[in-house]
Amino acid sequence: MPEYRLYLLNRHSGHIDGVEEFRSADDIEAICLVGQKERDVPTELWCGGHKVARFDTQPEISTRTR
């Protein structure tokens, strides 16, 4: 089974803040696994040197009142 890495990116700088490693049968299964969990930061899914997918988050909405 291929090894995958999900890089957790800083939403402001784009730098890597963390990584989750896991195994999956293929890219499609890995994408499905990643998509099941909501995250509040952008992520990139990689398998070796191959970027499989990028998952962006919803834009931040200000809750300030005028």
Residue pairs with C-beta under 8 A, 6 or more apart in sequence:
1 23
1 24
1 25
2 23
2 24
2 25
2 26
2 30
2 47
2 48
3 21
3 22
3 23
3 47
3 48
4 21
4 22
4 23
4 24
4 30
4 45
4 46
4 47
4 52
5 19
5 20
5 21
5 45
5 46
5 47
6 19
6 20
6 21
6 22
6 34
6 43
6 44
6 45
6 46
7 16
7 18
7 19
7 43
7 44
7 45
7 46
8 16
8 17
8 18
8 19
8 20
8 39
8 41
8 43
9 15
9 16
9 17
9 41
9 42
9 43
9 44
10 16
10 17
10 41
11 41
11 42
11 57
11 60
14 42
17 41
22 30
22 33
24 30
24 33
27 47
27 52
27 53
30 45
30 47
30 52
31 45
31 52
31 53
34 43
34 45
34 53
34 55
35 55
39 55
39 57
40 57
41 57
42 54
42 55
42 56
42 57
43 54
43 55
44 51
44 53
44 54
44 55
45 51
45 52
45 53
45 54
45 55
46 52
